[in-house]
Amino acid sequence: MAKRKWTDYSDEDKASAVLMLEAAGYPDRKGAMSQVVRELGVPESTLRSWAKNEHGAPPAKVRDRKKGELIESLNEVATKLIEHLGDIADTGDVRETATAAGIVIDKLQLLRGDSTANTNQHIVIEYGDVDSSR
């Protein structure tokens, strides 16, 4: 049987990993955990325990600080992308910038705990009898 390699993760590393999970849409988005596991190489069970705030999870103050920094940074990027869209709107070459802006805004919404679900609404307008004597 192979020996298990133990890795020490700093609180900063743990907080970053948990924030990556959130930004990937975990636990609501299917495949979010697998995506982050592949990206970081952290065992899924370890990552899952950190996300549940168990077994060596990063301290809340570290996580909250890093989350605030990440949100601030993503806000700056989103602002720059949207401003750039305005600059290039007349060229018709906006697809890549608009896609990048959409991804950044999606990640911001996930980190803030806002829904990113596409919702369709059906609106019905009913008119009562119209009095034609008026």
Backbone as CSV, one residue per row, in Angstrom:
resi,resn,N_x,N_y,N_z,CA_x,CA_y,CA_z,C_x,C_y,C_z
1,MET,0.845,-1.174,0.000,0.000,0.000,0.000,0.890,1.238,0.000
2,ALA,0.561,2.193,-0.845,1.352,3.416,-0.954,1.101,4.313,0.247
3,LYS,2.156,4.975,0.656,2.007,5.937,1.748,1.277,7.162,1.236
4,ARG,0.433,7.686,2.085,-0.308,8.889,1.736,0.585,10.095,1.951
5,LYS,0.611,10.978,0.972,1.407,12.201,1.083,0.572,13.264,1.798
6,TRP,1.086,13.757,2.885,0.388,14.794,3.637,0.897,16.154,3.189
7,THR,-0.029,17.052,2.998,0.315,18.399,2.575,-0.223,19.377,3.601
8,ASP,0.609,20.330,3.965,0.155,21.393,4.859,-0.341,22.557,4.018
9,TYR,-1.555,22.985,4.276,-2.145,24.119,3.575,-2.258,25.284,4.546
10,SER,-1.849,26.450,4.107,-1.986,27.638,4.959,-3.456,28.044,5.005
11,ASP,-3.792,28.847,5.998,-5.162,29.369,6.086,-5.510,30.175,4.837
12,GLU,-4.517,30.879,4.281,-4.730,31.654,3.050,-5.075,30.724,1.888
13,ASP,-4.334,29.613,1.770,-4.599,28.637,0.712,-5.993,28.031,0.858
14,LYS,-6.337,27.687,2.079,-7.649,27.092,2.337,-8.764,28.068,1.993
15,ALA,-8.593,29.315,2.419,-9.617,30.332,2.136,-9.753,30.547,0.630
16,SER,-8.645,30.583,-0.071,-8.685,30.744,-1.526,-9.415,29.585,-2.186
17,ALA,-9.157,28.375,-1.711,-9.809,27.193,-2.272,-11.318,27.241,-2.050
18,VAL,-11.737,27.620,-0.854,-13.169,27.708,-0.550,-13.826,28.795,-1.403
19,LEU,-13.135,29.907,-1.599,-13.679,30.977,-2.438,-13.754,30.550,-3.907
20,MET,-12.781,29.757,-4.352,-12.859,29.221,-5.710,-14.093,28.343,-5.866
21,LEU,-14.386,27.564,-4.850,-15.591,26.733,-4.879,-16.839,27.591,-4.997
22,GLU,-16.911,28.629,-4.178,-18.070,29.523,-4.223,-18.203,30.173,-5.593
23,ALA,-17.087,30.656,-6.118,-17.108,31.324,-7.417,-17.464,30.356,-8.544
24,ALA,-17.219,29.069,-8.327,-17.580,28.056,-9.320,-19.045,27.643,-9.192
25,GLY,-19.708,28.129,-8.136,-21.129,27.843,-7.957,-21.446,26.695,-7.022
26,TYR,-20.452,26.207,-6.310,-20.672,25.116,-5.365,-21.521,25.595,-4.199
27,PRO,-22.488,24.859,-3.745,-22.868,23.488,-4.086,-23.973,23.391,-5.139
28,ASP,-24.453,24.506,-5.645,-25.608,24.489,-6.542,-25.295,24.067,-7.973
29,ARG,-24.097,24.339,-8.437,-23.732,23.997,-9.816,-23.074,22.633,-9.889
30,LYS,-23.648,21.770,-10.680,-23.093,20.437,-10.881,-21.708,20.556,-11.507
31,GLY,-20.767,19.833,-10.972,-19.414,19.830,-11.508,-18.494,20.881,-10.918
32,ALA,-19.008,21.761,-10.074,-18.176,22.820,-9.494,-17.054,22.230,-8.638
33,MET,-17.391,21.244,-7.818,-16.388,20.618,-6.956,-15.303,19.964,-7.807
34,SER,-15.696,19.186,-8.799,-14.723,18.500,-9.654,-13.813,19.487,-10.371
35,GLN,-14.389,20.584,-10.813,-13.613,21.613,-11.514,-12.513,22.168,-10.619
36,VAL,-12.850,22.511,-9.393,-11.875,23.102,-8.470,-10.857,22.048,-8.026
37,VAL,-11.304,20.814,-7.810,-10.381,19.735,-7.446,-9.323,19.559,-8.538
38,ARG,-9.772,19.545,-9.801,-8.816,19.410,-10.914,-7.868,20.598,-10.966
39,GLU,-8.390,21.777,-10.756,-7.579,23.001,-10.840,-6.517,23.059,-9.742
40,LEU,-6.911,22.701,-8.528,-6.009,22.859,-7.377,-5.236,21.601,-7.008
41,GLY,-5.771,20.442,-7.343,-5.121,19.198,-6.942,-5.311,18.869,-5.472
42,VAL,-6.270,19.512,-4.831,-6.595,19.229,-3.434,-7.599,18.075,-3.427
43,PRO,-7.424,17.083,-2.538,-8.389,15.989,-2.497,-9.818,16.499,-2.272
44,GLU,-10.763,15.853,-2.959,-12.156,16.288,-2.864,-12.671,16.255,-1.429
45,SER,-12.326,15.231,-0.686,-12.806,15.127,0.702,-12.285,16.283,1.552
46,THR,-11.046,16.694,1.293,-10.454,17.818,2.025,-11.190,19.117,1.680
47,LEU,-11.375,19.333,0.397,-12.049,20.547,-0.062,-13.489,20.606,0.447
48,ARG,-14.144,19.467,0.413,-15.533,19.412,0.877,-15.620,19.740,2.370
49,SER,-14.661,19.233,3.157,-14.688,19.511,4.598,-14.427,20.989,4.875
50,TRP,-13.534,21.602,4.096,-13.299,23.039,4.275,-14.557,23.828,3.919
51,ALA,-15.224,23.422,2.857,-16.434,24.127,2.428,-17.539,24.013,3.474
52,LYS,-17.558,22.894,4.198,-18.555,22.688,5.255,-18.106,23.291,6.580
53,ASN,-16.929,23.945,6.571,-16.363,24.564,7.767,-16.015,23.518,8.829
54,GLU,-15.469,22.406,8.350,-15.073,21.314,9.238,-13.595,20.994,9.036
55,HIS,-13.011,20.255,9.951,-11.679,19.647,9.812,-10.626,20.567,9.211
56,GLY,-10.232,21.547,9.957,-9.143,22.415,9.512,-9.559,23.492,8.527
57,ALA,-10.834,23.809,8.491,-11.315,24.863,7.587,-10.620,26.189,7.916
58,PRO,-10.515,27.069,6.937,-9.863,28.349,7.202,-10.681,29.178,8.193
59,PRO,-10.004,29.952,9.039,-10.732,30.810,9.975,-11.632,31.793,9.237
60,ALA,-12.780,32.064,9.816,-13.764,32.953,9.186,-13.163,34.318,8.866
61,LYS,-12.320,34.848,9.745,-11.773,36.183,9.497,-10.858,36.199,8.277
62,VAL,-10.103,35.119,8.070,-9.229,35.031,6.887,-10.085,34.910,5.633
63,ARG,-11.070,34.044,5.704,-11.961,33.834,4.567,-12.718,35.111,4.207
64,ASP,-13.242,35.786,5.204,-13.994,37.026,4.961,-13.097,38.110,4.365
65,ARG,-11.870,38.207,4.862,-10.937,39.209,4.333,-10.614,38.916,2.875
66,LYS,-10.285,37.664,2.590,-9.949,37.286,1.217,-11.155,37.463,0.287
67,LYS,-12.333,37.156,0.793,-13.554,37.309,-0.008,-13.783,38.777,-0.343
68,GLY,-13.593,39.650,0.628,-13.728,41.086,0.391,-12.728,41.584,-0.637
69,GLU,-11.488,41.115,-0.536,-10.449,41.504,-1.498,-10.793,41.021,-2.905
70,LEU,-11.282,39.799,-2.993,-11.634,39.240,-4.296,-12.817,39.977,-4.913
71,ILE,-13.819,40.265,-4.119,-14.982,41.000,-4.622,-14.564,42.385,-5.108
72,GLU,-13.710,43.050,-4.343,-13.229,44.381,-4.740,-12.467,44.310,-6.069
73,SER,-11.612,43.324,-6.193,-10.832,43.150,-7.416,-11.743,42.836,-8.613
74,LEU,-12.700,41.947,-8.426,-13.621,41.608,-9.515,-14.500,42.792,-9.903
75,ASN,-14.874,43.613,-8.924,-15.636,44.839,-9.231,-14.833,45.754,-10.146
76,GLU,-13.550,45.899,-9.845,-12.688,46.748,-10.673,-12.576,46.192,-12.090
77,VAL,-12.417,44.881,-12.203,-12.311,44.253,-13.521,-13.620,44.416,-14.289
78,ALA,-14.749,44.181,-13.623,-16.051,44.322,-14.280,-16.248,45.744,-14.778
79,THR,-15.886,46.717,-13.973,-16.025,48.121,-14.370,-15.188,48.410,-15.611
80,LYS,-13.944,47.948,-15.616,-13.067,48.180,-16.771,-13.614,47.504,-18.027
81,LEU,-14.118,46.287,-17.882,-14.665,45.578,-19.040,-15.897,46.291,-19.599
82,ILE,-16.749,46.748,-18.723,-17.965,47.435,-19.176,-17.615,48.763,-19.826
83,GLU,-16.649,49.484,-19.259,-16.200,50.724,-19.888,-15.607,50.443,-21.268
84,HIS,-14.846,49.368,-21.367,-14.245,48.991,-22.649,-15.334,48.636,-23.672
85,LEU,-16.393,47.998,-23.220,-17.509,47.693,-24.122,-18.072,48.969,-24.731
86,GLY,-18.182,50.000,-23.920,-18.658,51.285,-24.431,-17.719,51.858,-25.475
87,ASP,-16.434,51.672,-25.253,-15.437,52.200,-26.194,-15.466,51.474,-27.538
88,ILE,-15.765,50.192,-27.537,-15.692,49.418,-28.780,-17.058,49.073,-29.359
89,ALA,-18.116,49.613,-28.777,-19.470,49.271,-29.218,-19.685,49.532,-30.702
90,ASP,-19.092,50.575,-31.238,-19.289,50.919,-32.647,-18.540,49.989,-33.591
91,THR,-17.561,49.267,-33.098,-16.766,48.406,-33.977,-17.469,47.092,-34.269
92,GLY,-18.422,46.729,-33.444,-19.111,45.462,-33.609,-18.312,44.277,-33.105
93,ASP,-17.132,44.499,-32.584,-16.238,43.438,-32.118,-16.272,43.378,-30.586
94,VAL,-17.428,43.014,-30.042,-17.606,43.075,-28.592,-17.767,41.702,-27.939
95,ARG,-17.822,40.658,-28.726,-18.155,39.330,-28.182,-17.241,38.908,-27.036
96,GLU,-15.933,38.940,-27.233,-15.007,38.461,-26.201,-15.079,39.307,-24.934
97,THR,-15.152,40.619,-25.106,-15.218,41.507,-23.941,-16.538,41.316,-23.205
98,ALA,-17.641,41.182,-23.948,-18.945,40.975,-23.316,-18.986,39.637,-22.582
99,THR,-18.380,38.612,-23.167,-18.325,37.303,-22.512,-17.516,37.383,-21.221
100,ALA,-16.368,38.040,-21.280,-15.536,38.200,-20.079,-16.294,38.970,-18.997
101,ALA,-16.987,40.029,-19.385,-17.765,40.814,-18.417,-18.844,39.937,-17.782
102,GLY,-19.510,39.138,-18.602,-20.551,38.252,-18.081,-20.013,37.249,-17.080
103,ILE,-18.854,36.690,-17.368,-18.243,35.720,-16.457,-17.858,36.388,-15.140
104,VAL,-17.254,37.561,-15.222,-16.835,38.268,-14.005,-18.060,38.634,-13.159
105,ILE,-19.102,39.107,-13.806,-20.315,39.486,-13.068,-20.966,38.251,-12.450
106,ASP,-20.959,37.137,-13.167,-21.489,35.880,-12.634,-20.731,35.479,-11.373
107,LYS,-19.405,35.568,-11.404,-18.589,35.205,-10.241,-18.856,36.147,-9.071
108,LEU,-19.030,37.427,-9.368,-19.366,38.385,-8.307,-20.689,38.019,-7.648
109,GLN,-21.681,37.689,-8.465,-22.987,37.324,-7.914,-22.874,36.090,-7.031
110,LEU,-22.122,35.096,-7.472,-21.962,33.881,-6.675,-21.262,34.174,-5.349
111,LEU,-20.209,34.985,-5.380,-19.490,35.311,-4.150,-20.340,36.133,-3.191
112,ARG,-21.234,36.939,-3.727,-22.132,37.741,-2.876,-23.335,36.949,-2.386
113,GLY,-23.507,35.737,-2.915,-24.647,34.915,-2.519,-25.903,35.220,-3.302
114,ASP,-25.773,35.975,-4.401,-26.924,36.290,-5.247,-27.171,35.139,-6.216
115,SER,-28.393,35.017,-6.658,-28.732,33.978,-7.623,-28.192,34.343,-9.002
116,THR,-27.716,33.332,-9.701,-27.283,33.525,-11.085,-28.183,32.740,-12.031
117,ALA,-29.261,32.212,-11.492,-30.169,31.396,-12.302,-30.887,32.260,-13.326
118,ASN,-31.026,31.696,-14.510,-31.832,32.359,-15.530,-33.283,32.058,-15.214
119,THR,-34.060,33.080,-15.060,-35.467,32.871,-14.753,-36.313,33.481,-15.844
120,ASN,-37.308,32.747,-16.232,-38.266,33.240,-17.207,-39.543,33.578,-16.465
121,GLN,-40.095,34.694,-16.789,-41.336,35.089,-16.152,-42.416,35.181,-17.214
122,HIS,-43.577,34.727,-16.851,-44.722,34.800,-17.740,-45.661,35.840,-17.148
123,ILE,-45.899,36.874,-17.875,-46.744,37.959,-17.385,-48.044,37.943,-18.175
124,VAL,-49.147,37.932,-17.461,-50.459,37.940,-18.095,-51.156,39.234,-17.706
125,ILE,-51.627,39.928,-18.695,-52.383,41.153,-18.439,-53.829,40.881,-18.825
126,GLU,-54.677,41.045,-17.871,-56.099,40.833,-18.136,-56.815,42.164,-18.033
127,TYR,-57.707,42.388,-18.964,-58.490,43.610,-18.969,-59.917,43.255,-18.596
128,GLY,-60.470,44.036,-17.719,-61.875,43.848,-17.385,-62.742,44.477,-18.478
129,ASP,-64.030,44.416,-18.285,-64.937,45.042,-19.252,-64.667,46.531,-19.290
130,VAL,-64.556,47.047,-20.492,-64.321,48.470,-20.668,-65.671,49.136,-20.862
131,ASP,-65.939,50.119,-20.036,-67.189,50.841,-20.144,-67.083,51.819,-21.309
132,SER,-67.795,51.557,-22.388,-67.693,52.376,-23.603,-68.462,53.679,-23.481
133,SER,-69.234,53.889,-22.420,-70.011,55.123,-22.296,-69.182,56.281,-21.777
134,ARG,-68.000,56.045,-21.350,-67.162,57.109,-20.798,-66.307,57.715,-21.835
